[in-house]
Amino acid sequence: MNPVYRKIPFTFFAIVAVVISVLSAGDARSENLRVTPVVRAVQKTSPAVVNITVTRIVERGVSPFAQFFKNDSFDMFFEGGVGGQTRKFRSLSTGSGVIINGQKGFVLTNAHVIAGGSDIKVRMINGDEFEAEIIGSDADFDLAVLKIKGAEGLPQVEMGDSSDIYIGETVIAIGNPFGYTHTVTTGVVSALKRTVKSEDGAFTDFIQTDAAINPGNSGGPLLNIMGELIGINTAMQARAEGIGFAIPINRAKRVVKELLASGKVSPVWLGLSGQDLDQSSASYFGLPRVSGLLVSEVYRGMPAEKSGLAPGDVILTVNGIEVEDKDSYVALLRAQTHSDDVVLDVLHRGKKVKVKVRPDTLAPQQVTNFVWSKWGIATGKDSRGYGLLVSAVKKNSPAAKLGLKPGDKIHQIGNRRINTQQDFLDSFLRYRLNGNVLMKVQRGRNYYHVKLNS
């Protein structure tokens, strides 16, 4: 042995070993520090997030000048077509979704992501791609359930609880913005119970977050720091940065239950009619500003009557969300399912009281009867082409006073197009409290915009 090494005590090597061990442990601790709760939540949930690609068939008029142009740059200015000539095009769009039942292959997403789709495909994070079919969809709740064909035993998200969300708590969004698959963004809960207005009406009870949500994120999960699903990302404020919205998962659970059972969410109502307040009526009731719904009629045997509501009451809030007018009341009610009680703040005989009402579902025939009673219109089951045929008009009804006749076709009510009986009934439920309802009606070859005074 070399004499030099003979002089080095054994304890030196022990100290070196300890130093190496400490340094290695430090590296391990540094690695652990990098695996934050956000990282763990993403690793836990990402396999259950899917990219959704939807193919739509779009018809467009053929330009009479198309032969003179080598591209479609001129066609964008031509809408009508000649002699009814149209051309079909394939349109692709993308969105996101999350697997809520891996054994059965159920995917939860937004209704607007898959609306009008003729072919739907989902892609997993590992690249596997499957065809999917629609189990159920509801535009008012903007939720849809898909079933992945031929797949089982897939990863699934862990359901959370949106009833105890804290404003300011960290949240995570995963989706496919602009086609960039499985993009992760983080932020906080900015506010709760937000109302978002759009061309299709008002959507209520949203979670607001500053986690970046862009086109393609729709339908993807909003997670808490534990990796639990607390919302479905659905909208963004286009004119601002850092303002996105998600549907609370507790509401989504109730909708999913109905979609899986029947493919749709049955509309509900409380059995009352009402009207907007004006400045004088608001002052009469002692309200600080003009808001609320003044109850004008309560139908016998309906939930409102059973709960003690009466004409002259003013509905101030629905489930804690302020009722601004009759439109917001209808929008708030559209966000309810029949399995949940509705809690109203009501001004009743000069006192503010809380009233709990269990809403009732309306069968199509019930809605049809209400349409006949209130508007005086009956529609036929069969209609050629677009629009719904008017089959009968009740004497002295709003429809009769307007001049509607059997054989007319209703193409639009408010901002909703009418092609089926269900479209017509849904439109009535949406606009039933309106004193004036704008309609697009066809008589012969001519189209008219008319106002139904109900």
C-alpha positions, 0 to 999 in steps of 0.5 A, a space after each residue: 500500500 502507498 505510504 501516503 494513503 496509510 496516513 489517512 485515517 478511516 474517519 476521513 472516508 466516512 466524512 466524505 461519504 456523509 457529504 456525498 449523501 447530504 448533497 444527494 439528499 439536497 438534490 432530491 429535496 430540490 427535485 421534490 420542491 419542483 413537484 408543486 401541488 399544481 404539478 401533481 394536480 396536472 399529472 393526476 388529471 391530464 390523462 382524463 382530458 381529451 381534445 375534441 374535433 368536430 366536423 360540420 357540413 356547411 351549405 353556402 350559396 354559389 357565386 355566379 362569378 365564381 368561374 372568373 375567380 381562382 379562389 373564394 375571396 369573392 364568395 364571402 360577399 355573396 350569400 344568396 346563391 342563384 336559383 337556390 344553388 348551394 355548395 356543401 363545405 366541411 368545417 372543422 372546429 376543436 374544443 376540450 372535454 374531460 372523462 367523467 366515467 372511464 369504464 363507460 367512456 363518458 365525456 363531459 363538454 360544452 354543448 356549443 362545442 359539439 352543436 351541429 356536428 356530423 362527426 366527432 372525434 376525441 384524442 387522448 394525451 397519448 395520441 389515441 383517437 376514438 369516435 364519439 357519439 352524443 348521449 345528450 346535450 342541452 344548450 340552455 345549460 351549455 353542457 353535453 355528454 359524449 360516449 367514446 365508442 369502443 373504449 373502456 377502462 379509461 382514466 377519469 377525473 375525480 369529481 370535486 364540490 363547487 359549493 365550498 369554493 373560496 374566492 382567491 383559491 388557486 385553480 387550474 385549467 387544462 384544454 386545447 386553445 387554438 389547437 395546442 393540446 393539453 395546455 395548462 394555465 393557472 390562476 385564482 377564483 376571481 368571483 362566484 355566481 357571475 351572470 354572462 349575457 350573450 345573443 342567446 340570452 343570459 347564463 348564470 351562476 358562473 365561476 369567474 377565474 383569471 386562469 387563461 381561457 381561450 378558444 379551444 378551452 371550452 369544455 375542458 376542466 377547471 380544477 382545484 389544487 387537489 386535482 378535483 373537477 370543480 367546473 367546466 370552462 365555457 366562456 371568456 370575455 373577448 374584450 378583456 384579459 384574465 376574465 374567464 368563466 366556468 360552469 360549477 360542477 355541482 350544477 353540471 352533475 345535476 344536468 349530467 344525471 338528466 342527460 344520461 337518463 333521457 338525453 335532455 334536461 326537462 324545462 321547469 317552471 314555478 307556475 307564475 307570470 310576471 312583469 317588469 317594474 318601473 320607477 313608480 312601482 319600485 318607489 311604491 314597494 320601497 325598493 332602492 332601485 328598479 329591479 325584480 319581477 312583479 308577480 301578476 298571476 299565480 296558476 292554481 295547483 302549481 308550485 308557486 301557489 303551493 309555496 304561498 306566492 301571490 299576485 303583487 309579490 315582488 321576486 328579488 332574487 333566485 338562489 341568491 342571484 339578483 333578479 333584474 327583470 323578467 328576462 333575468 328571471 327566466 334565465 335564472 330559472 333556466 339554470 335550474 333542474 327539477 330535482 333542486 329547490 329554488 330559494 326566492 327572496 320575495 317582497 310579500 305584503 311589505 316584508 322581505 321573506 325567503 320562499 322555497 319552491 320545488 319547480 315543476 317539469 313541463 311535459 311537451 303537451 303542457 307547454 303546447 296547452 300554455 301556448 294555445 292559452 296565452 298566444 293562441 297558436 297551434 303548430 303542425 307536426 310536419 313542415 316542409 323545408 325550414 320553419 314550422 307550420 301554423 295549423 290553427 289560430 285561436 279566436 280573439 287571441 294575440 295570434 288572431 289579432 296579429 293576423 296569423 293564419 293556418 298555413 303560415 310558417 314561423 321561422 324565428 321567435 326572438 333570436 331563436 330559429 324555429 325548425 321543429 316543434 321542440 324549438 317552438 316550445 322552447 322559445 315559448 318558455 323563453 319568451 312567455 313573460 314578454 309582452 311583445 314577441 318578435 317573430 319572422 313569419 312566411 306567408 306564401 313566398 314572402 317573409 315578414 317580421 311581426 310583433 306578437 302582443 301577448 
